[in-house]
Amino acid sequence: MNVDFIFKIAAIGIIVTVLNLLLVRSGREEQAMLTTLAGLVVVLLMVVKSIASLFNEIKGLFGL
């Protein structure tokens, strides 16, 4: 696992947190929730791609 991957996830978390705070303070709670969900989906897709890559490497290692 690369350190850049962790920094990307942390950056997305910081951006989503700031957007969430700004939207909640302006009275747009629904949009804040959707922003949080969008950030979560993006991070989950990144993690799923990484796990799929790991499984493919393990498959190749054992010749399956």
N, CA, C and O atoms as a printed pandas DataFrame, in Angstrom:
     atom_number atom_name residue_name chain_id  residue_number  x_coord  y_coord  z_coord
0              1         N          MET        A               1    0.846   -1.173    0.000
1              2        CA          MET        A               1    0.000    0.000    0.000
2              3         C          MET        A               1    0.895    1.241    0.000
3              4         O          MET        A               1    1.892    1.313    0.719
4              5         N          ASN        A               2    0.528    2.165   -0.788
5              6        CA          ASN        A               2    1.310    3.372   -0.950
6              7         C          ASN        A               2    0.852    4.445    0.040
7              8         O          ASN        A               2   -0.325    4.518    0.394
8              9         N          VAL        A               3    1.791    5.265    0.475
9             10        CA          VAL        A               3    1.454    6.331    1.418
10            11         C          VAL        A               3    0.572    7.389    0.737
11            12         O          VAL        A               3   -0.253    8.032    1.385
12            13         N          ASP        A               4    0.760    7.558   -0.575
13            14        CA          ASP        A               4   -0.066    8.519   -1.311
14            15         C          ASP        A               4   -1.546    8.163   -1.232
15            16         O          ASP        A               4   -2.408    9.041   -1.189
16            17         N          PHE        A               5   -1.823    6.871   -1.213
17            18        CA          PHE        A               5   -3.211    6.410   -1.126
18            19         C          PHE        A               5   -3.851    6.892    0.185
19            20         O          PHE        A               5   -4.994    7.350    0.198
20            21         N          ILE        A               6   -3.103    6.783    1.272
21            22        CA          ILE        A               6   -3.616    7.231    2.575
22            23         C          ILE        A               6   -3.809    8.733    2.580
23            24         O          ILE        A               6   -4.796    9.230    3.123
24            25         N          PHE        A               7   -2.866    9.474    1.973
25            26        CA          PHE        A               7   -2.997   10.929    1.904
26            27         C          PHE        A               7   -4.198   11.351    1.061
27            28         O          PHE        A               7   -4.861   12.337    1.379
28            29         N          LYS        A               8   -4.480   10.616   -0.005
29            30        CA          LYS        A               8   -5.650   10.925   -0.834
30            31         C          LYS        A               8   -6.939   10.753   -0.030
31            32         O          LYS        A               8   -7.836   11.594   -0.097
32            33         N          ILE        A               9   -7.025    9.671    0.722
33            34        CA          ILE        A               9   -8.214    9.431    1.539
34            35         C          ILE        A               9   -8.355   10.510    2.604
35            36         O          ILE        A               9   -9.458   10.990    2.864
36            37         N          ALA        A              10   -7.234   10.893    3.224
37            38        CA          ALA        A              10   -7.272   11.944    4.244
38            39         C          ALA        A              10   -7.689   13.281    3.633
39            40         O          ALA        A              10   -8.457   14.027    4.240
40            41         N          ALA        A              11   -7.188   13.585    2.439
41            42        CA          ALA        A              11   -7.554   14.848    1.781
42            43         C          ALA        A              11   -9.045   14.880    1.452
43            44         O          ALA        A              11   -9.701   15.905    1.634
44            45         N          ILE        A              12   -9.574   13.769    0.973
45            46        CA          ILE        A              12  -11.008   13.705    0.682
46            47         C          ILE        A              12  -11.801   13.897    1.968
47            48         O          ILE        A              12  -12.814   14.597    1.975
48            49         N          GLY        A              13  -11.347   13.283    3.053
49            50        CA          GLY        A              13  -12.033   13.439    4.341
50            51         C          GLY        A              13  -12.027   14.879    4.820
51            52         O          GLY        A              13  -13.041   15.368    5.318
52            53         N          ILE        A              14  -10.908   15.564    4.678
53            54        CA          ILE        A              14  -10.828   16.965    5.106
54            55         C          ILE        A              14  -11.740   17.843    4.256
55            56         O          ILE        A              14  -12.456   18.695    4.782
56            57         N          ILE        A              15  -11.712   17.637    2.949
57            58        CA          ILE        A              15  -12.560   18.444    2.055
58            59         C          ILE        A              15  -14.033   18.215    2.350
59            60         O          ILE        A              15  -14.812   19.166    2.403
60            61         N          VAL        A              16  -14.419   16.958    2.542
61            62        CA          VAL        A              16  -15.825   16.653    2.829
62            63         C          VAL        A              16  -16.233   17.253    4.169
63            64         O          VAL        A              16  -17.348   17.755    4.307
64            65         N          THR        A              17  -15.352   17.208    5.146
65            66        CA          THR        A              17  -15.663   17.778    6.455
66            67         C          THR        A              17  -15.884   19.280    6.369
67            68         O          THR        A              17  -16.838   19.802    6.946
68            69         N          VAL        A              18  -15.015   19.971    5.658
69            70        CA          VAL        A              18  -15.159   21.425    5.508
70            71         C          VAL        A              18  -16.447   21.764    4.773
71            72         O          VAL        A              18  -17.181   22.664    5.180
72            73         N          LEU        A              19  -16.723   21.038    3.681
73            74        CA          LEU        A              19  -17.970   21.286    2.949
74            75         C          LEU        A              19  -19.185   21.004    3.819
75            76         O          LEU        A              19  -20.169   21.744    3.776
76            77         N          ASN        A              20  -19.120   19.946    4.601
77            78        CA          ASN        A              20  -20.224   19.596    5.483
78            79         C          ASN        A              20  -20.466   20.712    6.500
79            80         O          ASN        A              20  -21.607   21.119    6.715
80            81         N          LEU        A              21  -19.408   21.199    7.116
81            82        CA          LEU        A              21  -19.562   22.286    8.092
82            83         C          LEU        A              21  -20.142   23.542    7.460
83            84         O          LEU        A              21  -21.022   24.183    8.035
84            85         N          LEU        A              22  -19.648   23.893    6.274
85            86        CA          LEU        A              22  -20.164   25.091    5.601
86            87         C          LEU        A              22  -21.640   24.945    5.249
87            88         O          LEU        A              22  -22.420   25.882    5.416
88            89         N          LEU        A              23  -22.016   23.772    4.765
89            90        CA          LEU        A              23  -23.408   23.573    4.375
90            91         C          LEU        A              23  -24.332   23.522    5.582
91            92         O          LEU        A              23  -25.445   24.044    5.521
92            93         N          VAL        A              24  -23.904   22.909    6.670
93            94        CA          VAL        A              24  -24.746   22.859    7.868
94            95         C          VAL        A              24  -24.919   24.265    8.444
95            96         O          VAL        A              24  -26.018   24.631    8.861
96            97         N          ARG        A              25  -23.852   25.048    8.469
97            98        CA          ARG        A              25  -23.947   26.418    9.009
98            99         C          ARG        A              25  -24.857   27.306    8.177
99           100         O          ARG        A              25  -25.470   28.240    8.696
100          101         N          SER        A              26  -24.946   27.008    6.860
101          102        CA          SER        A              26  -25.806   27.820    6.008
102          103         C          SER        A              26  -27.235   27.286    5.955
103          104         O          SER        A              26  -28.074   27.830    5.237
104          105         N          GLY        A              27  -27.514   26.231    6.706
105          106        CA          GLY        A              27  -28.881   25.722    6.785
106          107         C          GLY        A              27  -29.246   24.723    5.714
107          108         O          GLY        A              27  -30.431   24.494    5.475
108          109         N          ARG        A              28  -28.284   24.128    5.070
109          110        CA          ARG        A              28  -28.554   23.154    4.006
110          111         C          ARG        A              28  -28.136   21.763    4.469
111          112         O          ARG        A              28  -27.169   21.193    3.963
112          113         N          GLU        A              29  -28.863   21.236    5.419
113          114        CA          GLU        A              29  -28.512   19.953    6.016
114          115         C          GLU        A              29  -28.613   18.795    5.025
115          116         O          GLU        A              29  -27.806   17.867    5.068
116          117         N          GLU        A              30  -29.607   18.850    4.131
117          118        CA          GLU        A              30  -29.785   17.771    3.168
118          119         C          GLU        A              30  -28.606   17.696    2.211
119          120         O          GLU        A              30  -28.111   16.611    1.907
120          121         N          GLN        A              31  -28.163   18.846    1.742
121          122        CA          GLN        A              31  -27.016   18.861    0.838
122          123         C          GLN        A              31  -25.735   18.462    1.563
123          124         O          GLN        A              31  -24.844   17.860    0.964
124          125         N          ALA        A              32  -25.641   18.793    2.838
125          126        CA          ALA        A              32  -24.482   18.388    3.629
126          127         C          ALA        A              32  -24.432   16.864    3.748
127          128         O          ALA        A              32  -23.363   16.262    3.653
128          129         N          MET        A              33  -25.593   16.251    3.956
129          130        CA          MET        A              33  -25.645   14.801    4.057
130          131         C          MET        A              33  -25.283   14.157    2.717
131          132         O          MET        A              33  -24.567   13.156    2.684
132          133         N          LEU        A              34  -25.771   14.721    1.622
133          134        CA          LEU        A              34  -25.443   14.175    0.305
134          135         C          LEU        A              34  -23.959   14.328   -0.007
135          136         O          LEU        A              34  -23.363   13.452   -0.634
136          137         N          THR        A              35  -23.363   15.427    0.423
137          138        CA          THR        A              35  -21.924   15.621    0.230
138          139         C          THR        A              35  -21.133   14.576    1.009
139          140         O          THR        A              35  -20.152   14.028    0.506
140          141         N          THR        A              36  -21.562   14.307    2.229
141          142        CA          THR        A              36  -20.899   13.292    3.037
142          143         C          THR        A              36  -21.036   11.914    2.403
143          144         O          THR        A              36  -20.078   11.143    2.373
144          145         N          LEU        A              37  -22.213   11.609    1.904
145          146        CA          LEU        A              37  -22.425   10.322    1.231
146          147         C          LEU        A              37  -21.579   10.203   -0.026
147          148         O          LEU        A              37  -21.030    9.137   -0.306
148          149         N          ALA        A              38  -21.469   11.283   -0.783
149          150        CA          ALA        A              38  -20.654   11.264   -1.996
150          151         C          ALA        A              38  -19.181   11.033   -1.652
151          152         O          ALA        A              38  -18.495   10.273   -2.336
152          153         N          GLY        A              39  -18.701   11.678   -0.608
153          154        CA          GLY        A              39  -17.323   11.463   -0.173
154          155         C          GLY        A              39  -17.091   10.031    0.261
155          156         O          GLY        A              39  -16.056    9.442   -0.051
156          157         N          LEU        A              40  -18.048    9.470    0.977
157          158        CA          LEU        A              40  -17.949    8.080    1.424
158          159         C          LEU        A              40  -17.914    7.126    0.240
159          160         O          LEU        A              40  -17.131    6.176    0.232
160          161         N          VAL        A              41  -18.752    7.368   -0.757
161          162        CA          VAL        A              41  -18.789    6.510   -1.938
162          163         C          VAL        A              41  -17.465    6.580   -2.691
163          164         O          VAL        A              41  -16.953    5.556   -3.142
164          165         N          VAL        A              42  -16.911    7.777   -2.828
165          166        CA          VAL        A              42  -15.633    7.925   -3.533
166          167         C          VAL        A              42  -14.532    7.149   -2.822
167          168         O          VAL        A              42  -13.754    6.442   -3.463
168          169         N          VAL        A              43  -14.465    7.278   -1.505
169          170        CA          VAL        A              43  -13.433    6.573   -0.741
170          171         C          VAL        A              43  -13.656    5.067   -0.809
171          172         O          VAL        A              43  -12.694    4.312   -0.949
172          173         N          LEU        A              44  -14.891    4.620   -0.714
173          174        CA          LEU        A              44  -15.171    3.183   -0.809
174          175         C          LEU        A              44  -14.789    2.625   -2.170
175          176         O          LEU        A              44  -14.275    1.509   -2.255
176          177         N          LEU        A              45  -15.031    3.383   -3.238
177          178        CA          LEU        A              45  -14.633    2.920   -4.570
178          179         C          LEU        A              45  -13.114    2.823   -4.679
179          180         O          LEU        A              45  -12.592    1.894   -5.296
180          181         N          MET        A              46  -12.409    3.774   -4.085
181          182        CA          MET        A              46  -10.948    3.716   -4.103
182          183         C          MET        A              46  -10.449    2.482   -3.353
183          184         O          MET        A              46   -9.528    1.806   -3.812
184          185         N          VAL        A              47  -11.047    2.192   -2.216
185          186        CA          VAL        A              47  -10.628    1.046   -1.417
186          187         C          VAL        A              47  -10.966   -0.264   -2.124
187          188         O          VAL        A              47  -10.177   -1.208   -2.088
188          189         N          VAL        A              48  -12.116   -0.328   -2.757
189          190        CA          VAL        A              48  -12.509   -1.546   -3.467
190          191         C          VAL        A              48  -11.555   -1.816   -4.628
191          192         O          VAL        A              48  -11.177   -2.965   -4.857
192          193         N          LYS        A              49  -11.157   -0.771   -5.366
193          194        CA          LYS        A              49  -10.186   -0.960   -6.444
194          195         C          LYS        A              49   -8.862   -1.476   -5.900
195          196         O          LYS        A              49   -8.227   -2.340   -6.504
196          197         N          SER        A              50   -8.457   -0.946   -4.770
197          198        CA          SER        A              50   -7.199   -1.379   -4.163
198          199         C          SER        A              50   -7.277   -2.834   -3.715
199          200         O          SER        A              50   -6.325   -3.589   -3.911
200          201         N          ILE        A              51   -8.383   -3.234   -3.123
201          202        CA          ILE        A              51   -8.558   -4.615   -2.676
202          203         C          ILE        A              51   -8.632   -5.557   -3.875
203          204         O          ILE        A              51   -8.091   -6.662   -3.823
204          205         N          ALA        A              52   -9.289   -5.140   -4.946
205          206        CA          ALA        A              52   -9.356   -5.967   -6.152
206          207         C          ALA        A              52   -7.963   -6.170   -6.736
207          208         O          ALA        A              52   -7.628   -7.263   -7.194
208          209         N          SER        A              53   -7.162   -5.124   -6.719
209          210        CA          SER        A              53   -5.786   -5.236   -7.199
210          211         C          SER        A              53   -4.990   -6.202   -6.327
211          212         O          SER        A              53   -4.208   -7.003   -6.839
212          213         N          LEU        A              54   -5.188   -6.128   -5.024
213          214        CA          LEU        A              54   -4.507   -7.041   -4.105
214          215         C          LEU        A              54   -4.891   -8.490   -4.380
215          216         O          LEU        A              54   -4.022   -9.361   -4.410
216          217         N          PHE        A              55   -6.173   -8.760   -4.580
217          218        CA          PHE        A              55   -6.618  -10.118   -4.863
218          219         C          PHE        A              55   -6.049  -10.625   -6.183
219          220         O          PHE        A              55   -5.689  -11.797   -6.295
220          221         N          ASN        A              56   -5.967   -9.747   -7.185
221          222        CA          ASN        A              56   -5.393  -10.165   -8.464
222          223         C          ASN        A              56   -3.913  -10.511   -8.310
223          224         O          ASN        A              56   -3.435  -11.463   -8.926
224          225         N          GLU        A              57   -3.194   -9.761   -7.507
225          226        CA          GLU        A              57   -1.785  -10.064   -7.265
226          227         C          GLU        A              57   -1.629  -11.399   -6.529
227          228         O          GLU        A              57   -0.736  -12.188   -6.841
228          229         N          ILE        A              58   -2.496  -11.640   -5.561
229          230        CA          ILE        A              58   -2.441  -12.910   -4.833
230          231         C          ILE        A              58   -2.777  -14.080   -5.758
231          232         O          ILE        A              58   -2.161  -15.143   -5.677
232          233         N          LYS        A              59   -3.755  -13.873   -6.634
233          234        CA          LYS        A              59   -4.114  -14.900   -7.606
234          235         C          LYS        A              59   -2.928  -15.224   -8.507
235          236         O          LYS        A              59   -2.620  -16.388   -8.765
236          237         N          GLY        A              60   -2.273  -14.173   -8.977
237          238        CA          GLY        A              60   -1.116  -14.364   -9.851
238          239         C          GLY        A              60    0.040  -15.031   -9.116
239          240         O          GLY        A              60    0.791  -15.801   -9.714
240          241         N          LEU        A              61    0.188  -14.749   -7.854
241          242        CA          LEU        A              61    1.260  -15.330   -7.060
242          243         C          LEU        A              61    1.088  -16.839   -6.917
243          244         O          LEU        A              61    2.061  -17.588   -7.005
244          245         N          PHE        A              62   -0.132  -17.278   -6.699
245          246        CA          PHE        A              62   -0.385  -18.699   -6.529
246          247         C          PHE        A              62   -0.754  -19.400   -7.843
247          248         O          PHE        A              62   -0.957  -20.614   -7.865
248          249         N          GLY        A              63   -0.839  -18.636   -8.929
249          250        CA          GLY        A              63   -1.109  -19.230  -10.238
250          251         C          GLY        A              63   -2.510  -19.766  -10.397
251          252         O          GLY        A              63   -2.716  -20.786  -11.055
252          253         N          LEU        A              64   -3.472  -19.094   -9.804
253          254        CA          LEU        A              64   -4.865  -19.574   -9.907
254          255         C          LEU        A              64   -5.559  -18.996  -11.084
255          256         O          LEU        A              64   -6.730  -19.292  -11.318
